[in-house]
Every structure is written in structure tokens, then in C-alpha cells.
Amino acid sequence: MSVFDKHHDALEVHETMMGPARGRLAVALDLLTDSMALVGQHGVYCRNERFPGQPKLDIALVLEQLEDAKQLVQSAMAELKSRPPD
């Protein structure tokens, strides 16, 4: 099943409100945010023995990469917002 099939409803709503490119970026941002929440929940149970209170290194790296991707999507959305609509 393709990403367009799995997220058809969300894509339809966001693309209608914002246009195809912005709508897809908005759905991607939602997916990244949901992924960060899931990984964060996992991090609560997988703690680093050397650094109490911190998640294991692999979880910390995944969260960092997700945050970086989220910032890139946000910057692309801001760039598109500053342009006039097609």
C-alpha cells in the first residue's frame, strides 16, 4: 500500500486547504511529530545506564534525526508560504 493510499484522508483535507505541495508537507510534518511521540514513549522505558534520566543512545539519535527532518519540513513550508500561490 502506498503512502498516498495509507494517508488518503489526511492528504485530501490538507491538499484541499493548502494545495498539493503544502498539504503533503503538512501531512509529513504530522507523521514526523507522531513518530517523535512514539519514539519518546519508547525512550521512557529504555534508559541509559551510564547517564540516568537520558534515553539510550540509539533512541536519542533517532529523536535527533526526526527533529532535524521536522525542522527541514517546517522551513520548506515557511519558504512556500512566502511565495505567491500558483
C-alpha positions in Angstrom: 0.0 0.0 0.0 1.4 3.4 -1.0 1.8 6.4 1.3 -0.9 8.1 -0.7 -3.3 5.3 0.0 -2.5 5.0 3.7 -2.9 8.7 4.4 -5.6 9.4 1.8 -8.0 11.2 4.1 -5.4 13.5 5.7 -3.8 14.3 2.3 -7.2 15.1 0.9 -8.0 17.6 3.7 -4.6 19.3 3.7 -4.2 19.4 0.0 -7.6 21.0 -0.4 -6.8 23.6 2.2 -3.2 24.3 1.2 -2.5 22.9 -2.2 -0.7 19.8 -3.2 2.9 20.7 -2.1 2.0 22.4 1.1 -0.6 19.8 2.0 1.8 17.0 1.6 4.4 18.8 3.7 1.8 19.3 6.4 0.9 15.6 6.5 4.6 14.8 6.5 5.1 17.1 9.5 2.2 15.4 11.3 3.8 12.0 10.7 7.1 13.2 12.0 5.5 14.6 15.1 3.6 11.4 15.7 6.9 9.4 15.2 8.7 11.6 17.7 6.0 11.0 20.3 6.2 7.2 19.8 10.0 7.1 20.0 9.8 9.4 23.0 7.5 7.0 24.7 9.8 4.1 24.0 12.7 6.2 25.4 10.9 6.3 28.8 11.3 2.6 29.1 14.8 2.2 27.6 17.0 4.2 29.8 20.8 4.7 29.6 22.6 3.0 32.5 25.6 5.4 32.3 23.5 8.5 32.2 20.4 8.1 34.3 17.4 10.1 33.1 18.6 10.0 29.5 17.4 7.7 26.8 19.7 5.1 25.2 22.0 6.5 22.6 20.2 4.9 19.6 16.8 6.4 20.7 18.5 9.8 21.3 19.9 9.7 17.8 16.6 8.7 16.2 14.9 11.6 18.1 17.6 14.0 16.9 17.2 12.9 13.2 13.4 13.2 13.5 13.7 16.7 14.9 16.2 17.7 12.1 13.7 16.4 9.5 10.9 18.2 11.1 12.8 21.5 11.1 13.6 21.0 7.4 9.9 20.4 6.6 9.0 23.4 8.6 11.5 25.6 6.8 10.2 24.3 3.4 6.6 25.2 4.5 7.7 28.7 5.5 9.5 29.1 2.2 6.4 28.1 0.3 4.2 30.3 2.4 6.3 33.3 1.5 5.7 32.7 -2.2 2.5 33.6 -4.0 0.2 30.7 -4.8 0.5 29.1 -8.2 
